[in-house]
Amino acid sequence: MADGMTPSTILKMAAEVRALTAEGRQVCNLTVGDFDPTFFPIPSGLREGIETALKFGQTVYPPPMGVPALREAIQIYSRLGLGLDYPIDGVLVTAGARPAIYGAFRTLVDPGEGVIYSLPCWQYGNYCQLVGARPMPIACDASTRFLPTRAMLEPLVRNARLIVLNSPNNPTGTMFDPEVLAGIADLVLEENARRERPLYLLYDQVYWTLTYGEAKHATPVALRPALAPYTISVDAISKAFAATGLRVGWALGPNDVIRAMGDFLADVGTWAPRPEQVATAMFLSAPEAVGAYSRTIKGELRQRLDALHDGLRAIGIEVTRPAGAIYLSARFAIPGRTNEEIRAALLREADFAAVPFQGFGVAGDTGWFRLSVGAVSLPMIEGVLPKVAAAVERLRREPVGAPV
């Protein structure tokens, strides 16, 4: 099983960037889906809450399902922000979103059962490998915002046990249109009306607070409340509060599934640390502080995304309009050049580090790359764009076959 896991392309590239940085190069690192605390510190209330929890001895095992105060705070936070109203038994706290996703896969999917997910995507294929599921990937492109539609899913659902959706999406930064998401929700409901073993929907929405412009986040259960018995929603403080290292996440879902996930994950030991749980409960219970931080981080991220979007468009690069998350999709479509050749040239000549969509399961040299802005400043982006323009122009000008 372990031998079949796909190594992380992003971590490999990050190591390359670190090596260049150690040589004194100033690299605009757009590879990692994380935040540089120099630019994006965690909320002060969250930090102070952790310090207080430590001071008062909150250092013992937390309850396996999560500290009660945090589960209650998540209830209210999800009701006010997402329109999702779950009982306490439908809330499970985990050490970030990853254990919640793994717990859902492990609890719901038996070996050989099908799991549908779209490409490009985060590491859902590896989770299929972990549980012995049969991957059923759907290749998506810019025409559907790199997200699946009902029509794309319909031929596959009969042979599936789980559909995984992610919005705002990693790696593309695109989001589901509510009408498209409602169509998928209707498909799941229709399918479950004619089968005994349910088809479940896993909705990964860890970026839902990070939306821009007119884009509005939608959830399947808010659109179709009848879908609640078949939906597990995953969330975390990781992206919303630039707190990736604090490891507090959660799952919302039907009581029986959440209980089974909790029983399994209790033996795995994927509890979020107690001080962070106590502090997160306090912070989520302060809506004014949450709102103020959200406005600040969204404003900073939007500036960076817009600068990348406008700068790349000016040199003839196709880019998606920033909608959500911390990502921008850009297509460096240079005839005769592979994604790897383009990636290497941009890094070597422009100090511009980005991840081709091959790192997210896409086969072939489409020219599409993920650009992540959580670890760079606005001046870094503005300073690197002229060098990107020069590197792209050279690649376009020189004959195919010439050394990159």
C-alpha positions in Angstrom: 0.0 0.0 0.0 2.7 2.4 1.0 4.7 1.7 -2.2 1.7 2.7 -4.3 1.5 6.2 -2.8 2.3 9.1 -5.2 5.1 11.3 -3.9 4.1 15.0 -3.5 5.3 17.0 -6.5 4.9 20.2 -4.4 7.2 19.0 -1.6 9.8 18.1 -4.2 9.6 21.5 -5.8 9.7 23.2 -2.4 13.0 21.5 -1.6 14.4 22.8 -4.9 13.3 26.3 -4.0 14.9 26.0 -0.5 18.2 25.0 -2.2 18.1 28.1 -4.4 17.2 30.3 -1.5 20.2 28.9 0.4 22.4 30.0 -2.5 21.1 33.6 -1.9 18.5 33.7 -4.7 15.3 35.7 -4.0 12.6 33.2 -5.3 9.0 34.2 -5.6 7.7 30.9 -4.2 4.2 30.2 -5.5 4.4 26.5 -4.9 3.2 25.9 -1.4 -0.4 26.0 -0.2 0.6 27.6 3.0 1.1 31.0 4.6 4.2 32.9 5.5 3.5 34.2 9.1 5.6 37.3 8.3 2.8 38.3 5.9 -0.2 36.4 7.4 0.1 35.9 11.2 -2.7 34.0 12.9 -5.3 36.1 14.7 -4.1 37.6 17.9 -7.1 36.3 19.8 -6.3 32.8 18.7 -2.6 33.1 19.7 -3.5 34.6 23.1 -6.1 31.9 23.6 -3.4 29.2 23.1 -1.1 30.9 25.5 -3.8 31.2 28.1 -4.8 27.5 27.7 -1.2 26.5 28.3 -0.8 28.7 31.3 -3.9 27.1 32.9 -2.8 23.5 32.3 -4.9 22.6 29.3 -2.3 20.0 28.3 -4.0 16.6 28.8 -5.8 14.4 26.4 -8.9 16.0 24.8 -12.1 13.9 24.4 -11.8 11.8 21.2 -14.8 13.6 19.6 -13.4 17.0 20.6 -13.7 19.5 23.4 -17.4 20.1 24.0 -17.0 23.9 24.0 -15.3 23.7 20.6 -18.0 21.4 19.1 -20.6 23.8 20.3 -18.7 26.8 18.8 -18.4 24.9 15.5 -22.2 24.3 15.6 -22.8 28.1 15.9 -20.1 29.1 13.4 -21.4 26.7 10.8 -25.0 27.7 11.3 -24.3 31.5 11.1 -21.8 31.3 8.2 -23.0 28.4 6.2 -26.6 27.8 7.1 -25.8 24.3 8.3 -27.6 23.2 11.5 -26.1 20.1 13.0 -26.7 18.5 16.5 -23.6 18.1 18.7 -23.5 14.4 17.7 -22.9 15.5 14.1 -19.7 17.3 14.9 -16.3 15.7 15.0 -13.1 17.6 15.8 -9.8 16.3 14.1 -6.2 17.3 13.8 -6.8 19.5 10.8 -9.0 18.5 7.8 -6.8 15.6 6.5 -7.8 13.1 9.3 -11.5 14.1 8.7 -11.1 13.3 5.0 -9.3 10.0 5.7 -11.8 9.1 8.4 -14.6 9.5 5.9 -12.9 7.4 3.2 -12.0 4.7 5.7 -15.5 4.6 7.3 -17.6 4.7 4.2 -15.6 3.0 1.4 -14.9 -0.7 1.3 -12.0 -2.1 -0.8 -12.9 -2.1 -4.5 -15.7 0.5 -4.2 -15.6 3.5 -6.5 -14.7 7.0 -5.5 -15.4 9.9 -7.9 -13.3 13.0 -7.9 -12.4 15.6 -10.4 -9.0 16.4 -11.9 -7.0 18.6 -11.2 -7.3 17.9 -7.5 -5.6 17.7 -4.1 -4.5 14.2 -3.0 -7.8 12.3 -3.1 -6.2 9.6 -5.3 -3.8 8.8 -2.5 -6.8 8.3 -0.1 -8.2 5.8 -2.6 -4.9 4.0 -2.4 -5.0 4.1 1.4 -8.4 2.4 1.7 -8.2 0.2 -1.4 -10.9 2.1 -3.2 -11.3 2.2 -7.0 -10.4 5.7 -8.3 -12.9 7.2 -10.7 -11.3 10.5 -11.7 -13.1 12.9 -14.1 -10.8 15.2 -16.1 -12.1 18.8 -16.1 -10.9 21.9 -17.9 -11.4 25.7 -17.9 -14.8 25.3 -19.7 -16.4 24.1 -16.4 -14.1 26.1 -14.1 -12.1 22.8 -13.6 -15.1 21.4 -11.7 -17.5 18.6 -12.5 -21.1 19.0 -13.6 -24.1 16.8 -13.1 -23.8 15.6 -16.8 -20.2 14.5 -16.2 -21.0 12.6 -13.0 -24.2 11.0 -14.1 -22.6 8.1 -16.1 -20.5 7.1 -13.1 -22.6 7.4 -10.0 -24.2 3.9 -10.3 -20.9 2.3 -9.7 -19.7 4.7 -7.0 -19.8 4.7 -3.2 -18.5 8.3 -2.7 -18.3 11.6 -4.6 -15.6 14.0 -3.4 -16.1 17.7 -4.2 -13.9 20.6 -3.3 -14.9 24.3 -3.4 -13.2 26.8 -3.4 -10.9 24.4 -5.3 -7.3 23.5 -4.7 -5.5 23.8 -7.1 -7.6 26.0 -9.4 -9.0 28.7 -7.1 -12.4 28.3 -8.8 -15.8 27.7 -7.2 -19.0 25.9 -7.9 -21.9 27.9 -9.2 -24.8 27.3 -6.9 -27.0 26.0 -9.8 -24.3 23.5 -10.8 -23.9 22.3 -7.2 -27.6 22.0 -6.8 -27.7 19.8 -9.9 -25.1 17.5 -8.4 -27.1 17.4 -5.1 -30.2 16.4 -7.0 -28.3 13.6 -8.8 -27.1 12.2 -5.4 -30.7 12.3 -4.1 -32.1 10.6 -7.1 -29.5 7.9 -7.0 -30.1 7.2 -3.4 -33.8 6.8 -4.0 -33.1 3.7 -6.1 -30.4 1.9 -4.2 -30.0 0.3 -0.8 -26.3 1.0 -0.1 -26.0 4.8 -0.1 -24.0 7.0 -2.3 -22.3 9.6 -0.1 -20.9 13.1 -0.8 -17.7 14.4 0.8 -17.6 18.2 0.6 -14.2 19.7 1.2 -14.8 23.4 2.0 -11.7 24.4 4.0 -11.3 27.6 1.8 -14.9 28.7 2.1 -14.2 31.9 4.0 -11.7 33.0 1.3 -13.9 34.3 -1.6 -13.5 37.4 -3.7 -15.7 39.8 -5.6 -19.1 38.5 -6.5 -18.3 34.9 -5.8 -20.4 33.3 -3.1 -19.8 30.0 -1.4 -22.5 27.4 -1.6 -23.0 24.1 0.3 -24.9 21.0 -1.0 -26.9 20.6 2.3 -27.9 24.3 2.4 -29.1 24.0 -1.2 -30.9 20.7 -0.7 -31.5 19.9 3.0 -32.7 16.4 2.1 -29.0 15.6 1.3 -27.9 15.9 4.9 -28.0 12.1 5.6 -25.6 11.5 2.8 -23.2 14.4 3.1 -20.0 14.9 5.2 -18.6 18.4 5.1 -15.0 19.1 6.1 -13.7 22.3 7.4 -10.7 23.7 9.5 -9.1 26.8 10.8 -6.0 26.1 8.6 -6.8 28.3 5.7 -9.4 30.7 7.1 -7.0 31.9 9.9 -3.6 31.1 8.3 -3.3 28.5 11.0 -2.1 25.4 9.0 0.3 24.3 11.8 -2.2 24.5 14.6 -4.1 21.4 13.3 -7.7 22.0 14.2 -10.3 20.7 11.8 -13.7 19.1 11.9 -16.3 17.1 10.0 -20.1 17.7 10.0 -22.4 14.9 9.0 -25.1 12.4 9.9 -24.8 11.2 13.5 -24.2 7.5 12.6 -21.3 8.3 10.2 -19.7 10.9 12.5 -19.9 8.4 15.4 -18.2 5.7 13.3 -15.6 8.1 12.1 -14.9 9.2 15.7 -14.6 5.6 16.9 -12.1 4.8 14.1 -10.0 8.0 14.5 -9.9 7.7 18.3 -7.7 4.6 17.8 -5.6 6.4 15.2 -5.1 9.2 17.6 -5.9 12.1 15.3 -7.0 14.5 18.0 -6.3 18.2 17.7 -4.1 19.4 20.6 -6.2 20.4 23.6 -4.7 24.0 23.9 -5.6 24.7 20.3 -9.1 23.3 20.7 -9.8 25.5 23.7 -8.4 28.6 22.0 -10.3 27.9 18.8 -13.6 27.6 20.8 -12.9 31.0 22.3 -12.0 32.6 19.0 -14.9 31.2 17.0 -17.2 32.5 19.8 -16.1 36.1 19.1 -17.8 36.8 15.7 -16.5 40.4 15.6 -12.9 39.3 15.9 -13.5 36.5 13.3 -15.1 39.0 10.9 -12.3 41.6 11.3 -9.6 39.0 10.6 -11.4 37.6 7.7 -11.7 41.0 6.0 -8.0 41.6 6.5 -6.7 38.4 5.2 -9.1 38.4 2.2 -8.0 41.9 1.3 -4.3 41.0 1.4 -4.8 37.8 -0.6 -7.0 39.6 -3.2 -4.3 42.2 -3.8 -1.8 39.5 -4.6 -4.1 37.4 -6.7 -5.2 40.5 -8.7 -1.6 41.6 -9.2 -0.7 38.1 -10.6 -3.8 38.0 -12.7 -3.4 41.4 -14.3 0.4 41.1 -14.7 0.2 37.7 -16.4 -2.6 38.7 -18.7 -0.6 41.7 -19.8 2.1 39.4 -21.2 -0.4 37.2 -23.0 -0.8 34.4 -20.4 -4.3 32.9 -20.0 -5.5 33.1 -16.4 -8.6 32.4 -14.4 -10.4 35.2 -12.6 -9.6 34.9 -8.8 -12.7 33.5 -7.1 -11.7 31.8 -3.9 -8.9 30.1 -1.9 -5.3 31.3 -2.3 -4.7 30.1 -5.8 -4.7 31.3 -9.4 -4.6 29.1 -12.4 -2.4 30.3 -15.3 -1.8 28.7 -18.6 1.7 29.1 -20.0 0.8 27.6 -23.4 4.1 27.8 -25.4 4.0 25.6 -28.5 6.5 22.7 -28.4 7.5 23.2 -24.7 6.6 20.8 -22.0 5.3 21.9 -18.6 8.5 20.8 -17.0 10.6 22.8 -19.5 8.5 25.9 -18.8 8.6 25.3 -15.0 12.4 24.9 -15.0 12.9 28.0 -17.2 10.7 30.2 -15.1 12.5 29.1 -11.9 16.0 29.4 -13.3 15.5 32.7 -15.3 12.8 34.5 -13.5 13.0 33.2 -9.9 9.3 32.2 -10.4 8.3 28.9 -8.7 5.0 27.4 -9.7 3.4 23.9 -9.8 2.2 22.4 -13.1 -1.1 20.6 -13.0 0.7 17.3 -13.4 1.2 17.7 -9.6 -2.5 17.5 -9.2 -3.2 14.4 -11.2 -3.5 15.9 -14.7 -1.9 13.9 -17.5 -0.3 15.7 -20.5 1.3 19.1 -21.0 -1.7 21.4 -20.9 0.4 24.5 -19.9 -1.7 25.0 -16.8 0.0 25.8 -13.5 -1.1 26.5 -9.9 0.1 29.8 -8.4 -0.3 30.1 -4.6 0.0 33.5 -3.0 0.1 32.7 0.8 3.9 32.9 1.1 4.8 35.9 -1.0 4.4 39.7 -0.7 2.9 42.1 -3.2 6.3 43.7 -3.9 7.7 40.2 -4.6 5.0 39.6 -7.2 5.4 43.0 -8.8 9.2 42.6 -9.0 9.2 39.2 -10.6 6.7 39.8 -13.4 9.1 41.6 -15.8 11.5 38.6 -15.4 8.6 36.2 -16.2 7.8 38.3 -19.3 11.4 38.0 -20.5 11.5 34.2 -19.9 8.3 33.6 -21.6 9.3 35.7 -24.6 12.6 33.8 -24.9 10.7 30.4 -24.8 8.3 31.7 -27.5 11.0 33.1 -29.7 13.5 30.3 -29.7 13.0 27.3 -32.0 11.6 24.1 -30.5 14.5 21.8 -29.7 16.8 24.6 -28.6 18.2 24.2 -25.1 15.8 25.5 -22.4 
